[in-house]
Structure formats: structure tokens, C-alpha cells
Amino acid sequence: MDFKDYYATLGVPKTATAKEIKQTFRKLARKHHPDVNPGDKTAESKFKEINEAYEVLGDPEKRKKYDELGANWRMYEQAGGAPGGGFQGGDAWNINFGGGQGGGFRTMTPDEMREMFGDSDPFSDFFHTFFGGVRGGEDPGRRGRPGRTRSARQGRDVEHELELGLEDAFHGAMRRLSIKQDGQARTVDVRIPAGVGEGSRVRVTGEGGQGTGGAKSGDLYLRIRIAPHSRFERKGKDLYTHVPVPLTTAVLGGEVDVKTLGGKSLRLRIPPATQNGQVFRLKGHGMPAAGNKDEVGDLYATVDVELPKQLTPEERAHFEALRELEKGAKQTA
């Protein structure tokens, strides 16, 4: 049985903080999740590996035991390869297999892994040997393998895609969803917080698959998609828009109205000789940060100078006079 380097699996150093490990796990879980890579066996195998690694490194107690094991692995291997044999670990390895850390992606129980992948043995022998433990309801004769709770099982998490307009992402929104499960439809009211972005996952606790035997239900995860907007482009917390500016205002200076995504009308000062394509920053009028309404991005307005499509005789006379002035200025330069 080979030693599993869980730090290498997640690509983090042994000195990584719990926060760094959690952030790395979430990033890898999004990349290799079966829903994102349907039919990809390589991604499926990687997802199992990172899920197993985070089950250990994401739990302070398991991580401590694992770090102790790493330093004594060769001693254990030479002692016969079984806990309680020549290796003086005592009961240090008899620890319970617990749930995930929650908050976005989480580690999955062996039962959930079997349901998703259909494997009889979703975790490695290394994990089973040292971190399997014995659960309530497990046959004691199966010690060393994660047991299947016979009378109670937590419901599976469910994931759905939800498309939002940019205005709804800006203000936050309520959605009533119809979810069909086990042939029955039910409605769920969901509050979408302000500031969500493309690919955000909104967790609705207890609205996933129903548990059995009195176990709690799983969670519903909404994967957010943002529909394109006709006037605004979003980049992180910042918004970008174009503002039409009359030629005379661009040349002589003045003010123009700028509509924000939130519905406000701002007055933007245009300095004399403003060029087409010049960008102005309107601080604090971008998107709010998800979970922190006091943190707001900026709005960037790009000037589109409007040229006249038709000229009256009087306007034409003025432009011709202007052209003569430009010629005179070039000759004297």
C-alpha cells in the first residue's frame, strides 16, 4: 500500500493555512467536478483524489494525525503494515470519518461518492486504513472501512443552473423555483444576494435530496449565469459603459448625463478638447461585493463623440469658417 501525499494532491505546501487549503480545494473541485466534466474519467478520478485529500487536510484533527503518520511512515511500513502491529501508534489512528467542511464545495461521504460514481470502493486503501473509523450503525466486523449507515442517510446535494439579468445581480432578487425530484414537483423560494457573479454558487440549506431514516436533507446549490446586458459590461466589481457626447461638448467642454445600473442619473463633467474613446471613472457606482454591500466597485464611462449626420446651411458655414482658421494656423506654424 503506497503512502498518499495529500499535500501534493492539492498542490499546497505542508505549511499551508486552513484557509489556503480550503481555497485550493474549492478551486480544484470546481475544475474537476463531474457536472463540469461529464463522461471525463480523468476528471472523475482527480475529483475523488482531491475530495479524499481535503477530507483529511480540511479537518484539524485528521491533519494532525496525518502529519504524525507522514514522519513515521517508513517505520510503520517495516512493522508489518497494520495499525496496532509493530508500529507504536496505539489508538492514534482510530478516528471517526467525519463530514465535510461546508461552505461551497465540500467533501463527500463514501456513500455519496458511491451514489455519484457507482464505485464499490470510492476512497483509497490508504485512506480506509488510517481514516476509516467506525460510524454509528456500521457492522463492527467491517472495521477499517467506512461503513454504510443502514437506517439513516443524509440526502444528496442538488445543483441547478440559474440565469440572472445584470440588474438582478446588482440589486439581489427573489426567485421561485420548481424542482422535480422522485417524480414529484415542489416550489422553493430562493433569495439571491446582491453582487453575485458569473459562476457564483448560492447555497440553499436543506432544499436538496431528502434524507432517509430521519437524516437531514441535502442542500440545493444554484450555479449563477449572468445574461449579457445591452449597456453595461461587468469585470469583477467594476462596470463599463459608453456615453454619447456631442461634438461641440467634446470640443468646448460641458456636462452629460450618465445612467448607472442602479437607476441613478449622474452628471459627468467633460473637459474641453476631450477625445473620442477617453475613459472617465465614476467611483463607487459599480457592482456591490457579494456578502459585503459596503464594498462597491467603480463605473467606467467611455466617451463616444457624436458627429453630425446632417448640417444646416448655417452650421456648414461655421464649419467652413473653422476649416479656414485651421488652414491659417498651419501656414503660420
N, C-alpha and C positions, 0 to 999 in steps of 0.2 A: 504494500500500500504506500503510495507516494505522499509526501508532505505537500499540503496545499498552501501556497503563498498567497493569502488573501489580499495582502497589500499590493502585490504585483497584479492581481486580478483587477483591482480597482485603479491601479496606476497611481497610488499615493505613497508617500514615504511613511516609515514607521512613526515618525514624529508628527504626523498629520493630526489636526484637531478634530473633534467630533463634528464640528460644523463643516470642515473641509471634506471629511469623509462623506457626510450626508449630501453635500452639494455635488460631489463627484458621482455618487451613486445615482442621484436623480438625473443627471446629465446622461449617464450611460443607459439608465433604464428607459429614458425617452427614445434614445437612439436605437436600442435593440428590442424594444417591446414588440411582441408578436402582432399586435394590432397595426403597428407601423411597418412590419416586415412580414406580411402574410406568406406562408409557404417557404420562408427562408430558414433552412435548418441550421445554418451557421449562426444567424442572429438568435435563433431559439436557444442554441447551446450556450451562446455568450450570455443571454439573459438569465439562464439558470445559474451560470457561474457567478455573475455579479450579485444575483439575489442571495446566493449562499454566502458570498463574501460579506455582504452587508448585514446579513443575519448575525454574523459573529462580530464584525468590527463596529457595527452600529449599536451594539449593546455593551456598556462599560464592563459588566461582569464577564461576559464571554470574551471580550477583547483581552481582559487581564489574563484569563486562563490561557487564551491562545498565545499571548506573548510569552507566558511562562513555558508553554509547550515548545515554542519555537527554539528556545535556548537549550532545551533538553531532548530535542527530537532524536538525535543520534543515540543517546543513552536509552531512550525508550525502544528504538528500533532494535538495538542489540540485546535488549532484555526480553525479547520474545514477541513484541508487538501486541500486547494486550494490556489494558489498564488493570492495575492491581497485581501484575505479574512482577517481573524483576524491577520494573520502573517504580520508583517510590513516589508516585503521585498521590497515593491514597485515594480519597474520595474527591480529590480536586477536580476530576473530570466528570463527576456525576452531577450535571447541572441540567435544569429543565430547558427544553426547547420552547422559547417564548415567541410572542407575536412581533410584528414589525414596529418600526418607529413612527409610522403615520406621517401625515403632512405631505401630500402629493403622492409620489410613488412610495410604496412600502414593500418590505419583504413579504413573501407569500409562504403560507404554511405548506407542508408537504402534501396535504390533501388538496389544497387549491392548485398546487403545481400538477398533481396527477389529473385533476379535472381539466386543466388547461391543455396539457400536453399528452395525456393518456399514458404516461410512463408509470411503471410499477415502482420505480426507484428514482425519483427526481433529483435527489441530492447525492453527493459523492460518498464513498465508503469512509473517507477521512472524516467528513462531517458527521456521519452516523455514529462513528466510533467514539468521537470525543464530545459531540454536542447534541446527541440524540436525546438522552434522558428518558424519562418515563412520564407520560401525561396521565391525567385522570381519565379513567375509562379504558386504558390500554391494557392489553393482556400482558401481565408481568413476564410471561415467558418470552416476549419479544423485546426484552430489554436490549438497548443498544441501537434500536431502530426507532424512528419517530412513529408513534402508534397512531392509529386511526380511531378517533372518538366515535364510538358506535351509536350512542344515543343522541348526541348533540353535535351540530356542525354549524359554524358561522356561515352566513350567506355570502355568496361571491360578490365582489365589487363589479359594477357595471359601468361601462364607458359609452357616452354618446357624443356626437358632434353637434355643435350649436352655432349657427351663423348669426352675427350681430352687425347692425349698422354702426358706423363710427360714432354717431350721436349717442347711441345706447351705451357704447363702451365709454364714452365721455361722462355721461350722467349716471350710469348704472341703470339697471332695468329689472323688471319682474317678468318672468316667463312661466306660462302654464304648459307643461309638457305632458304628452300622452305616452305612457310607457307600456309596452306589451310584454308580458312575462308569463310563461307557462300557459299560454293561450288566453290569458285574461289581461284586459287593458285597465290602467288606472292613471289618474292625473296627479301630477306633482307640481306645486308652485315653487319656483326657484328664484331667489334674489341674486342677480348678477352684480357684483360690486363695481363701482366706478374705477376706471383705469385698466381694466383687463386688456390684454393684447393678443395678437395672433399666436395661437398655440398655448395660451394660458389654460390651466385646468382648474375648474371650480368644483370643489368637493361638497356634496350634499349628504350629510351623515344619515345613515340608516335607510336610504332610499334605493339600495341595491337589491341583490337577491335575498330572499327570505331565508333565515336560518331554520334549522330543524332541531327538534328536541329542546326548545326553549332558548337556543343560542340566538345571539343578536343578528340582525340583518347586516348585509354588506353595505357599502357606500356607493353612491352614484357620482361619477366623475364626468363633468361636461368639458369637452375639449373645444375651445373657442376658435372660431374662424371669423375674421373681420372682412366684411364686404367692402369693395372699393368705393371711394367717395368721389363725387364729381368735382369738388372744390378743394379738398384737403388731402394731403399725403402725410402719413404718420411715420416717424422714425424714432422709435423709443418713446420718450415722453414729449418729444418736440413735434410740432405740426408745421407744415409748409403749405403756402397758398400763393396765388398770383393776384396782383392788384392792378387793374387798369388805371393808367394815369394819362390825362390829356396832354398833348404835345406842349401846349402853352404852359401848363403847370409844371411839366418836367423842365422846361427851359427857364421859366421865370420864378419857380417855386410856388408853394401853396400848401393846401391840405386836401387829403382824400379820405373817404370812409373805408374802413376795413371791417368786415364782418367776421366775428370769431365763431368757432364751432359751438361755443356755449350760447350763442344768440346775441351777444353784445355787439354794439357798433362803436368802433374806436376811430378817433381822428388821428391820422398819420401825417406828420409834417414832412413835406417834400422840399428839400433844399433846392436852390437854383442850380441849373445845369445837371440835374440828376440823369444818369444814363440808363438806357434800357437794360434790364437784367440786374440792376442794382438790388441788393437784398437788405431789408431792414428787420431788425429784431424787436419784437414786442414781448418784453419779459413777463413771464407769469401767465401767459394766455395759451399755453399748450395743454397737454393731457395731464390729468392727475395721476400720481403713482398709485398702483393697486395697493390697497391697505393703508395708505397714508395720504389723505386728501390735502394735507398741508404742503406736500411736496409736489410741485407743479412744473411742467416743462415750459418751453417758450414757443412763441409763434413767429415764424419767419415769413415775411412778405416780400415776394419778388416783383419788381416793377415791370409792367408791360406798357410801354409808351404807345399811346394810340395815335396813329397817323390819320389825318383827314382823308375820307374816301371821296368827298366832293368839295369843291371850292366855289364860293360865290365870287362874282367879279371883284368885289371889294377885298375879299380875303386873298384872291390871286394877286391883286395889285400890291398888297402888303408883302406877300412872299417874294414877288419880283423885286420890290424895293430892298428887301432883306438880302436877296442874292447880289444886287448891285453893291450893297455895303460890304458883303463878304469879298467880292472881287477887288474892291478898292483896298480892303485891308491886306489882301495877299500881295497887291502890287507895291504897297508901301513897306511891306515887311522886309 
